[in-house]
């Protein structure tokens, strides 16, 4: 249904959404670590997403890996931007 790309310590899934701003969901599984570490990973992704070039009218799911905990903030933003640029959405030609 959606398109998936892995960049660095994150995986981004994107699919067309309703008109308006991008909708984003954040996931950090138990492989990331304890609940404290999972919450930290999601907070870091949430902040990095605000500094990223996400496309409007799109639904995104950002999935954290352990690398999100230690990566510099600029690298997180770069991972998100690179994944978003590489993802073709429905109706777009690659």
N, C-alpha and C positions, 0 to 999 in steps of 0.2 A: 504494500500500500504506500508506504513512505520510502524515501531514499535515505540510505545510511552511509555515513563516512566516519572513519576513525582518523584523528589527527592528534599525535602526541598522547596525552593522558586522558583524552575525552573521546566520546562517540556522540555524533550529532545525527539525529533522525529528523527529517523535515518532510512535510506534506502540505499541500495547499489548504488554506483555511478560509475563514470568512473575511469579508472586507474589513479593513481597519489595521490596527497595529499588530505586530507579531505576538503570538501567544507562545509562552515558553513554560516547559515543565523541567524540573531538575530531579535527577535520580542519583543516589549513591548507595550501592549495594553493600552487603556485609563484607565483601572482599576488601573494601576500603579500610575497614577497621571498626572500632567501637562506635557507639552512637554519637559520642562527642566528635570523633573524627569524621563521621559521615555528615553530621551537621555542619562542621567546618568546611568540608568539601563543597557542600551545596551553597553555603554562604559565599564562598570564594567564586563559584561559578555564577551565582546570581549577580554579584558585583561586576564580574568580567563581562557578562552579557549586556550590562548597561553601557559598556564602553565599546561594544562590538557593532559591526555593520550588518545587523539582521534585516532581512527583507520583510516588508509589511505583507499582510494577507497570507501569512505562513504560520503553521504550527510547528514548533521545535520541541524536541526532547533532548536535553543535554545529560549524558550519562558520564559520571565521574569514575575515574580509575584512581589507584593509589597515588599516581604522579601528580594529581591535582593538589595534594597536600603540601608538597615541597617545591612545586614549580614557581618561579617568579611570576608576579602578576602580569607583566607584559607578555610573557610566554603564553599564559592562559588566554589572554585576549587574542593573541596571534593564532592559537590553535582554533579558537571559535571562528575567527575570520576566514582562515584557510579552509575549514570544513564547509562553511556557508558558501564560499566562492566555488568550491568543487561540486556542490550538490545541484544537479539539474532538477527542477520541479516539474510537475505535470504540465504539459503544454510548451515547455521550453525545449529547444533542440540543443544538443551538445555538439 
